[in-house]
């Protein structure tokens, strides 16, 4: 009887498998709901701007039911597929826009860096010329100290 499992242990394994399957399905539904929520937000924004949905038809099988049951809409596979495709298209456009903006920002930052390097070189050159013309020219060759300007002259 060592290899055989007791009925209780078998039932526990079955329950554990069912729990695992339910958790997996719950995760799938959570991702579906998140995608649908994003889609509905985008659609609400379009409706607010006066743009209708493609085809102009409402979504869901139970659209015409009472307001109290409006939350119980189910989507068939074709509707889910259409929504998923629209979301992928929208996200792709968002990524392209973000990439374009990032490239523009990068170009701007490169130009600023170049301008900063030019200004830095100008400041270094001015400091060198100042040292050469003023500081070294005012240095006493005998003592090596900088002479002060004589205010009496």
C-alpha positions in Angstrom: 0.0 0.0 0.0 3.0 2.3 0.0 2.5 3.4 -3.7 -1.2 3.9 -3.4 -2.6 7.3 -2.3 -5.4 7.5 0.2 -8.7 8.9 -1.1 -8.2 12.0 1.0 -4.8 12.6 -0.5 -6.2 12.1 -4.1 -9.0 14.5 -3.4 -6.5 17.1 -2.0 -4.4 16.8 -5.2 -7.5 17.3 -7.3 -8.5 20.3 -5.3 -5.0 21.7 -5.6 -5.1 21.2 -9.4 -8.5 22.9 -9.6 -7.2 25.9 -7.5 -4.2 26.2 -9.7 -6.4 26.2 -12.9 -8.8 28.8 -11.3 -5.9 31.0 -10.4 -4.5 30.8 -14.0 -7.9 31.6 -15.4 -8.4 34.5 -13.0 -5.1 36.0 -14.1 -6.2 35.7 -17.8 -9.5 37.4 -16.9 -7.6 40.1 -15.0 -5.5 40.9 -18.1 -8.6 40.8 -20.3 -10.4 43.2 -18.0 -7.4 45.6 -17.9 -7.2 45.6 -21.7 -10.9 46.3 -21.9 -10.7 49.0 -19.3 -8.0 50.7 -21.3 -10.0 50.3 -24.5 -13.1 51.8 -22.9 -11.1 54.8 -21.6 -9.9 55.5 -25.0 -13.4 55.1 -26.5 -14.8 57.5 -23.8 -12.2 60.0 -24.8 -13.1 59.7 -28.5 -16.8 60.0 -27.6 -16.1 63.1 -25.6 -14.4 64.6 -28.7 -17.4 63.6 -30.8 -15.8 60.6 -32.6 -17.9 57.4 -32.8 -16.6 53.9 -32.6 -15.7 52.1 -35.8 -19.0 50.8 -37.3 -21.0 53.0 -34.8 -22.5 49.9 -33.3 -22.6 49.3 -29.5 -20.5 46.4 -28.2 -21.6 43.4 -26.2 -24.4 40.8 -26.6 -26.7 42.2 -23.9 -26.6 45.9 -24.9 -30.4 46.4 -25.2 -31.2 45.0 -21.7 -32.3 47.1 -18.7 -29.8 49.5 -17.1 -29.5 47.4 -14.0 -28.1 44.6 -16.0 -25.9 46.7 -18.2 -22.8 45.7 -16.3 -23.3 42.0 -17.3 -22.1 42.4 -20.9 -20.2 39.6 -22.4 -18.0 39.9 -25.4 -17.6 37.1 -28.0 -14.2 36.1 -29.4 -14.5 38.4 -32.5 -15.2 41.4 -30.3 -12.3 40.6 -28.0 -10.1 40.1 -31.0 -11.1 43.4 -32.5 -10.5 45.2 -29.2 -7.1 43.5 -28.8 -6.1 44.5 -32.3 -7.2 48.1 -31.7 -5.2 48.2 -28.5 -2.1 46.8 -30.2 -2.5 49.4 -32.9 -2.9 52.2 -30.4 0.0 51.1 -28.3 2.2 50.8 -31.4 1.3 54.4 -32.3 2.0 55.5 -28.8 5.4 53.8 -28.9 6.2 55.4 -32.3 5.2 58.9 -30.9 7.3 58.3 -27.8 10.2 57.2 -29.9 9.9 60.3 -32.1 9.7 62.6 -29.1 12.7 60.9 -27.5 14.7 61.4 -30.7 13.8 65.1 -30.8 14.8 65.5 -27.2 18.1 63.7 -27.8 18.8 66.0 -30.8 18.0 69.0 -28.6 20.3 67.8 -25.8 23.1 67.1 -28.3 22.8 70.7 -29.6 22.8 72.0 -26.0 25.9 70.0 -25.2 27.7 71.3 -28.3 26.8 74.8 -27.4 28.0 74.3 -23.8 31.3 72.9 -25.1 31.7 75.9 -27.4 31.1 78.3 -24.5 33.4 76.4 -22.3 36.2 76.7 -24.9 35.5 80.5 -25.2 35.7 80.9 -21.4 39.0 78.9 -21.2 40.4 81.0 -24.1 39.4 84.3 -22.4 40.9 83.1 -19.1 44.2 82.2 -20.9 44.3 85.6 -22.6 43.5 87.4 -19.4 46.3 85.6 -17.6 48.7 86.2 -20.5 47.9 89.9 -21.0 47.1 91.1 -17.5 48.5 88.8 -14.9 51.8 87.9 -16.6 52.3 91.5 -17.9 51.8 92.9 -14.4 54.3 90.5 -12.8 57.5 92.0 -11.5 60.3 90.1 -13.3 62.7 90.6 -10.4 60.4 89.4 -7.5 57.8 87.3 -9.4 55.0 89.1 -7.6 52.0 90.8 -9.3 52.3 94.5 -9.2 49.3 96.6 -8.2 48.1 99.4 -10.4 49.5 102.7 -9.3 46.5 104.9 -8.7 48.6 108.1 -8.6 49.6 108.1 -12.2 
